[in-house]
Amino acid sequence: MRILPIRMIYFDHNATSPLSDAAREAWVDASDRLVGNPSSPHRLGARTEKALADAREQLAGFLRCGVSDIIWTSGATESSNIVMYHYAETLAPDTEVWVSAIEHPCVLEAARSHFGECLKTLPVTLSGVLDLDALRERLAERRPGLIAVMAANNETGVLQPWREVREVCAEHDVPFFCDAAQWIGKLPSVGLGECDFVSGCAHKFGGPTGVGFLKCPAQGGVRSQMVGGPQEEGRRAGTENVAGVLSMIAALAEREAALVSNTIIEREAWRNAFVANLADATILGKGEGRLWNTVSALLPGDCRARWVVKLDKAGFAVSTGSACASGKEAPSHVLTAMSLAADETDRVVRFSSGWETTADDWQALAKGVAEVAADFSSGPQPSALD
């Protein structure tokens, strides 16, 4: 009988990345030392409030935005909902909102919930990049109330032209919202603060789950979706997750420091060597700028779930795409937007590494994929759960 491996090699960091040592230490320290509520008037409360203010200043420095532009939230999903709620409350009822067809469900579903038929999707190319020409053509005919385009796609890793979109939006005086959850902590954050709205979440880069942020315009106010307290300058009620915030900033500081070196070039080389060993696979977004940690591959066979199960048994944790959409029978909206056929979307597997992933891990994964592929080719597979 085959003995299952004790150690799983983790290749699902785009879903969530394990807590880093720096984040863990910061969380423990804050939990022990900062016991006061930041809204309380006593010295312990003031100490906690000062720690939050320092963290806000540090994040603003990474993004290059104003300190008062930062709202602490529970994560990118809440941040996206705040943006959509704000515009649902402030735009005229018939105003359109434009969202790229490959946005994360937290953006798409929030927009659909608030705007219904006024929500319009922006097309992408076959390689999964926003079609800038199509956007410009639309803007020449009509001005929406908001445009939302992510920085990097969570399923394919394909980088989006958010800087160009920001410039186009500024030219037409249209607010721009950028979901940067997959970008931040993997690529430099500098410049993102120039977008009107930016969302991020800690657990994508080694921080804890349940904490994130929204960068928003300090002037003009943001309609609070959560009420019941004056926190965050009245923009988000509820006692702030102080330990979570400080842990998130510690993780981000660690990642930003690593990005100063040439480590990304080395890590891209590891990923590219893995891709070179994938026989009979089509790499989605090949030829486009992609996150150094992500490979989205159309693999042979007839079922991605079977690939995930067999690789799990071989000791590798991989994914079929967005963790928020896993388990749904409908094809991935990202892959559909890229014009993949239904039978092709069911054979796409995502591999996403983290900062602690090594070259040896990538090599082991390549060997594991080859072994599973050989197993597939050896005969019929009766069940996705085999």
C-alpha positions in Angstrom: 0.0 0.0 0.0 1.3 3.4 -0.9 2.1 5.6 2.1 0.8 9.2 1.7 3.5 11.9 2.1 3.6 13.6 5.5 4.8 16.9 4.1 2.5 18.7 1.6 4.3 21.1 -0.7 2.0 24.1 -0.9 1.2 25.7 -4.2 -2.0 27.6 -3.5 -0.7 30.9 -2.2 -3.1 32.9 -4.4 -5.9 31.5 -2.2 -4.1 32.2 1.0 -0.5 32.3 2.1 0.6 30.9 5.5 1.4 33.4 8.3 5.0 34.6 8.1 7.3 34.6 11.1 7.4 38.4 11.1 3.6 38.6 11.0 3.2 36.1 13.8 5.7 37.9 16.0 3.9 41.2 15.4 0.6 39.7 16.2 1.7 38.2 19.5 3.5 41.4 20.5 0.5 43.6 19.8 -1.9 41.2 21.5 0.3 41.2 24.6 1.2 44.9 24.7 -1.6 46.8 23.1 -4.6 45.8 25.3 -6.5 49.1 25.1 -9.3 50.0 22.7 -7.9 52.6 20.3 -11.1 54.7 20.9 -10.7 54.8 24.7 -9.6 58.0 26.4 -7.0 56.5 28.8 -3.3 56.1 28.2 -3.6 52.4 27.2 -6.1 53.4 24.5 -3.9 56.3 23.4 -1.0 53.9 23.0 -3.0 51.5 20.9 -4.3 54.4 18.8 -0.7 55.6 18.2 0.3 52.1 17.0 -2.6 52.1 14.5 -1.6 55.6 13.3 2.0 54.5 12.8 0.8 51.4 10.8 -1.4 53.7 8.7 1.6 56.0 8.0 3.7 53.0 7.0 1.1 51.6 4.6 0.6 55.1 3.1 4.3 55.2 2.5 4.3 52.0 0.6 1.3 53.1 -1.5 2.5 56.7 -1.8 -0.8 58.2 -0.7 -2.0 60.3 2.2 -2.2 58.9 5.6 -5.9 59.8 6.0 -6.7 57.9 2.8 -6.4 54.5 4.6 -9.4 52.6 6.1 -8.8 49.4 8.0 -11.2 46.6 6.9 -11.7 42.9 7.4 -10.2 42.2 3.9 -10.6 42.8 0.2 -14.2 41.6 0.1 -15.4 44.2 2.6 -13.3 46.8 0.9 -14.9 46.1 -2.5 -18.3 46.2 -0.9 -17.6 49.6 0.7 -16.7 51.0 -2.7 -19.8 49.6 -4.5 -22.1 50.6 -1.6 -20.6 54.2 -1.7 -21.3 54.6 -5.4 -24.7 53.0 -5.2 -25.6 55.6 -2.6 -24.1 58.6 -4.5 -24.6 58.0 -8.2 -27.8 58.7 -10.1 -29.9 55.5 -10.4 -29.3 55.1 -14.2 -25.5 55.6 -14.0 -23.5 52.8 -15.4 -20.6 51.1 -13.6 -17.9 49.4 -15.7 -16.0 46.4 -14.3 -13.5 44.2 -16.1 -14.9 40.8 -17.1 -12.1 39.0 -15.1 -12.6 40.8 -11.7 -12.6 38.8 -8.5 -16.1 37.7 -7.4 -15.9 40.1 -4.5 -15.9 43.0 -7.0 -18.2 41.5 -9.6 -20.9 40.3 -7.1 -20.9 43.5 -5.1 -21.3 45.5 -8.3 -24.0 43.2 -9.6 -25.9 43.4 -6.3 -25.9 47.2 -6.2 -26.1 48.1 -9.9 -28.0 45.3 -11.7 -28.5 46.1 -15.3 -26.4 49.3 -15.0 -23.3 47.0 -14.5 -21.4 46.6 -17.7 -18.3 44.4 -18.1 -15.2 45.4 -20.0 -13.7 42.8 -22.4 -10.3 41.2 -22.2 -8.0 39.7 -24.9 -7.6 36.0 -25.5 -4.5 36.2 -23.2 -6.5 37.7 -20.4 -5.5 41.3 -20.5 -8.0 44.2 -20.3 -8.7 45.5 -23.9 -7.6 49.1 -23.5 -8.7 50.0 -27.0 -12.2 48.8 -26.3 -12.2 50.8 -23.0 -11.1 54.0 -24.9 -13.8 53.5 -27.5 -16.5 53.2 -24.9 -15.3 56.2 -23.0 -15.5 58.3 -26.2 -19.2 57.5 -26.3 -20.3 57.4 -22.6 -19.0 58.3 -19.2 -19.6 55.8 -16.4 -19.8 56.6 -12.7 -17.0 54.2 -11.8 -14.5 51.9 -13.5 -13.0 48.9 -11.7 -10.0 47.0 -13.0 -7.8 44.7 -10.9 -4.0 44.9 -10.8 -3.3 41.2 -11.3 -5.6 38.4 -11.9 -6.0 35.8 -9.2 -6.6 32.8 -11.5 -4.1 33.4 -14.3 -1.6 35.7 -12.7 -1.8 38.0 -15.7 -0.9 41.6 -14.9 -3.5 44.2 -15.9 -2.7 47.7 -17.2 -3.9 49.5 -14.1 -1.6 52.4 -14.6 -2.9 53.1 -18.1 -6.5 52.6 -16.9 -5.8 55.1 -14.1 -4.5 57.7 -16.6 -7.5 57.1 -19.0 -9.9 57.5 -16.1 -8.2 60.7 -15.0 -8.5 62.1 -18.5 -12.3 61.4 -18.5 -12.8 62.4 -14.8 -14.0 58.9 -13.9 -13.3 57.4 -10.5 -11.0 54.3 -10.6 -11.1 51.3 -8.3 -8.2 48.8 -8.4 -8.4 45.5 -6.6 -4.7 45.0 -5.8 -5.1 41.9 -3.5 -2.9 39.7 -5.7 -0.4 42.5 -6.5 0.5 43.8 -3.1 3.2 41.7 -1.4 4.3 40.2 -4.7 5.2 43.3 -6.6 6.1 46.9 -5.4 3.1 48.8 -4.0 4.5 52.2 -5.0 2.1 54.1 -7.3 -1.0 52.3 -6.4 -1.9 55.2 -4.1 -2.5 57.3 -7.1 -5.7 55.3 -7.9 -8.9 56.6 -6.3 -9.6 53.4 -4.5 -7.3 50.4 -3.8 -8.1 47.3 -1.9 -5.8 44.7 -0.3 -5.9 41.9 2.2 -3.2 40.5 4.5 -3.5 36.8 4.0 -2.4 37.0 0.3 1.2 37.9 1.4 1.8 36.2 4.7 -0.4 38.3 7.0 -3.3 37.0 9.0 -6.8 36.3 7.7 -9.6 38.7 8.5 -7.8 42.0 8.0 -7.2 44.3 5.0 -7.5 47.9 3.9 -9.1 50.3 1.5 -7.3 53.3 0.1 -9.9 55.9 -0.7 -10.1 59.7 -1.3 -9.7 61.5 2.0 -11.7 64.4 0.7 -15.4 64.2 0.0 -16.1 61.4 2.4 -17.1 57.7 1.9 -20.5 56.4 2.7 -20.2 54.0 5.5 -21.7 50.5 4.9 -21.1 49.5 8.5 -22.7 51.8 11.1 -22.6 51.8 14.8 -19.5 53.8 15.7 -17.3 56.7 14.6 -14.2 54.7 13.9 -12.0 55.3 10.8 -13.2 58.9 10.6 -16.8 57.7 10.3 -16.0 55.6 7.2 -16.1 52.2 8.8 -17.7 51.5 12.1 -16.3 48.9 14.5 -13.3 48.5 16.8 -10.2 48.1 14.7 -8.4 44.7 14.6 -5.2 46.2 16.0 -3.1 43.0 16.2 -4.3 42.0 12.8 -3.3 45.4 11.3 0.1 45.4 12.9 0.7 41.8 11.8 -0.4 42.7 8.2 2.0 45.7 8.1 4.9 43.6 9.4 4.3 41.0 6.7 4.1 43.7 4.0 7.2 45.4 5.2 9.0 42.1 5.0 7.8 41.6 1.4 8.6 45.1 0.3 12.1 44.7 1.6 12.5 41.5 -0.4 11.3 43.2 -3.5 14.2 45.6 -3.4 16.6 42.8 -4.3 16.7 40.8 -7.6 14.9 37.9 -6.0 11.9 38.2 -8.4 14.2 37.5 -11.4 15.4 34.3 -9.7 11.9 33.2 -8.7 10.6 33.8 -12.2 13.4 31.6 -13.5 12.2 28.8 -11.1 8.6 29.2 -12.4 9.7 29.3 -16.1 11.8 26.1 -15.6 8.7 24.4 -14.2 6.7 25.6 -17.3 9.3 24.3 -19.6 8.8 20.8 -18.1 5.0 20.8 -18.6 4.4 18.4 -21.5 1.2 18.8 -23.5 0.1 21.8 -21.5 -1.1 25.3 -22.6 0.0 28.1 -20.3 -2.7 30.8 -20.0 -1.4 34.3 -20.5 1.8 33.1 -21.9 3.7 36.0 -23.4 2.1 38.5 -21.2 3.4 40.0 -17.9 2.4 37.6 -15.1 3.0 37.3 -11.4 6.3 35.5 -10.7 4.5 33.0 -8.5 1.6 31.9 -10.8 1.1 29.3 -13.5 -2.4 28.7 -14.9 -2.2 25.6 -17.1 -4.6 23.9 -19.4 -3.6 20.3 -18.8 -4.4 17.1 -20.7 -7.2 14.8 -19.5 -10.8 15.6 -19.0 -11.2 16.9 -15.4 -9.3 19.5 -13.4 -10.8 18.1 -10.1 -9.1 14.8 -10.9 -5.8 16.6 -11.3 -6.2 18.4 -8.0 -7.1 15.2 -6.2 -4.2 13.1 -7.7 -1.7 15.9 -7.0 -3.0 16.1 -3.5 -2.3 12.4 -3.0 1.1 12.9 -4.4 1.8 15.6 -1.8 1.1 18.9 -3.6 -1.7 21.4 -2.8 -2.8 23.1 -5.9 -6.0 24.8 -7.1 -8.6 25.0 -9.9 -8.7 28.8 -9.7 -10.3 31.3 -7.4 -10.8 29.9 -3.9 -13.9 32.1 -3.6 -15.4 30.3 -6.6 -14.2 26.8 -5.9 -17.0 24.1 -5.8 -19.2 25.9 -8.3 -20.2 23.8 -11.3 -20.3 26.8 -13.7 -17.1 27.4 -15.7 -14.7 30.1 -14.4 -15.9 33.5 -15.5 -12.3 34.5 -16.0 -11.6 31.6 -18.4 -14.9 32.2 -20.2 -14.0 35.9 -20.7 -10.7 34.6 -22.3 -12.9 32.6 -24.8 -11.9 29.2 -23.5 -14.4 26.5 -24.4 -16.3 24.8 -21.6 -14.4 21.5 -21.9 -11.2 23.5 -21.7 -12.1 25.4 -18.6 -12.6 22.1 -16.9 -9.0 21.2 -17.4 -7.3 24.3 -16.1 -5.2 24.0 -12.9 -3.5 26.9 -11.0 -0.1 26.6 -9.4 0.8 29.5 -7.1 4.0 29.7 -5.0 4.9 31.9 -2.1 8.0 33.6 -0.7 9.1 30.5 1.2 8.7 28.2 -1.9 12.1 27.0 -3.1 13.6 26.0 -6.5 13.5 22.4 -5.2 9.8 22.7 -4.6 9.2 23.8 -8.2 11.3 20.9 -9.4 9.4 18.4 -7.2 6.1 19.8 -8.5 7.2 19.3 -12.1 8.1 15.7 -11.3 4.7 15.2 -9.6 2.8 16.6 -12.6 4.7 14.3 -14.9 3.9 11.3 -12.8 0.2 12.2 -12.6 0.1 12.8 -16.4 1.6 9.3 -16.9 -1.0 7.9 -14.6 -3.7 9.5 -16.7 -2.3 8.2 -20.0 -2.1 4.6 -18.6 -5.8 4.0 -18.8 -9.4 5.3 -18.3 -10.1 7.1 -15.1 -13.5 6.2 -13.6 -14.1 9.0 -11.2 -12.9 12.5 -10.3 -12.5 11.2 -6.7 -10.3 8.3 -7.7 
